[in-house]
Amino acid sequence: MKLLYTIIIMLCVLFVITFSLDNTETVNLSYYGFIDVTVQAYLLLFVSFGIGVIFAGFFGIAERWRLSRKVAGLNRRIRKLEEQISRGNASTEGEEIQAQDYRE
């Protein structure tokens, strides 16, 4: 499996190098007179891609944090129900346990 990862990484590096060598044209970036920069096309694409990866990472971190809070709340609920069962306060067949909604 490690060999497969190495091959995939090598192919990605080869793609980046060949893409960079083939797209060396310069691009003029301007924004209402505030920004006037000339950069190479491959650099513009790589920077844009990198910024997108960073934003996606932040959204992934936020989603993971939200889910971990939800799991913690559900674990607290499980502990509470297990304590009720161990004390003998478990609900009978006719009673329903009121479930809390942990969606946030």
C-alpha positions as CSV (number, residue, x, y, z in Angstrom):
1,M,0.0,0.0,0.0
2,K,2.9,2.3,0.8
3,L,4.2,1.7,-2.8
4,L,0.8,2.7,-4.2
5,Y,0.9,6.0,-2.2
6,T,4.4,6.7,-3.4
7,I,3.4,6.1,-7.0
8,I,0.4,8.4,-6.7
9,I,2.5,11.2,-5.1
10,M,5.1,10.9,-7.8
11,L,2.5,11.2,-10.5
12,C,1.0,14.3,-8.8
13,V,4.5,15.9,-8.5
14,L,5.2,15.0,-12.2
15,F,1.9,16.6,-13.2
16,V,2.7,19.8,-11.2
17,I,6.1,20.1,-12.8
18,T,4.9,19.5,-16.3
19,F,1.9,21.8,-15.8
20,S,4.2,24.6,-14.5
21,L,6.6,24.2,-17.4
22,D,3.9,24.3,-20.0
23,N,1.9,27.3,-18.6
24,T,4.6,30.0,-18.1
25,E,2.5,32.8,-19.7
26,T,2.0,35.9,-17.6
27,V,-1.4,37.0,-16.6
28,N,-2.3,40.6,-15.5
29,L,-4.5,40.8,-12.5
30,S,-6.2,44.1,-11.7
31,Y,-9.0,44.9,-9.4
32,Y,-10.6,48.4,-9.8
33,G,-7.2,50.0,-9.7
34,F,-6.4,48.8,-6.2
35,I,-4.5,45.7,-7.3
36,D,-2.4,45.5,-10.5
37,V,-0.2,42.5,-10.5
38,T,1.4,40.4,-13.2
39,V,1.9,36.7,-12.3
40,Q,2.5,33.5,-14.2
41,A,-0.6,31.4,-15.1
42,Y,0.5,28.3,-13.2
43,L,1.2,30.2,-10.1
44,L,-2.3,31.8,-10.2
45,L,-3.9,28.4,-10.5
46,F,-1.8,26.8,-7.8
47,V,-2.5,29.6,-5.3
48,S,-6.2,29.5,-6.1
49,F,-6.2,25.8,-5.6
50,G,-4.3,26.1,-2.3
51,I,-6.7,28.7,-1.0
52,G,-9.6,26.4,-1.9
53,V,-8.0,23.5,0.0
54,I,-7.5,25.7,3.1
55,F,-11.2,26.8,3.1
56,A,-12.4,23.2,2.6
57,G,-10.1,22.2,5.5
58,F,-11.7,24.9,7.8
59,F,-15.2,23.7,6.9
60,G,-14.1,20.1,7.6
61,I,-12.8,21.1,11.0
62,A,-16.0,23.0,11.8
63,E,-18.1,19.9,10.8
64,R,-15.9,17.6,12.8
65,W,-16.3,19.9,15.9
66,R,-20.0,20.0,15.5
67,L,-20.3,16.2,15.2
68,S,-18.0,15.7,18.2
69,R,-20.3,17.9,20.3
70,K,-23.3,15.9,19.1
71,V,-21.6,12.6,19.9
72,A,-20.7,13.9,23.4
73,G,-24.3,14.9,24.0
74,L,-25.5,11.5,22.9
75,N,-23.0,9.8,25.1
76,R,-24.3,11.8,28.1
77,R,-27.8,10.7,27.2
78,I,-26.6,7.1,27.1
79,R,-24.9,7.4,30.5
80,K,-28.1,8.9,32.0
81,L,-30.3,6.1,30.6
82,E,-27.8,3.5,31.8
83,E,-27.9,5.0,35.3
84,Q,-31.7,4.9,35.2
85,I,-31.6,1.2,34.2
86,S,-29.1,0.4,36.9
87,R,-31.2,2.1,39.6
88,G,-34.3,0.3,38.5
89,N,-36.0,3.4,37.2
90,A,-36.2,2.1,33.7
91,S,-39.4,2.8,31.9
92,T,-41.9,0.1,31.6
93,E,-43.4,-1.0,28.3
94,G,-46.2,1.6,28.3
95,E,-43.9,4.6,29.1
96,E,-41.8,6.3,26.5
97,I,-38.4,7.9,27.2
98,Q,-38.5,11.5,25.9
99,A,-35.6,11.8,23.5
100,Q,-33.9,15.1,23.2
101,D,-33.0,16.5,19.8
102,Y,-29.3,17.1,19.6
103,R,-29.3,18.7,16.2
104,E,-27.7,22.1,16.3
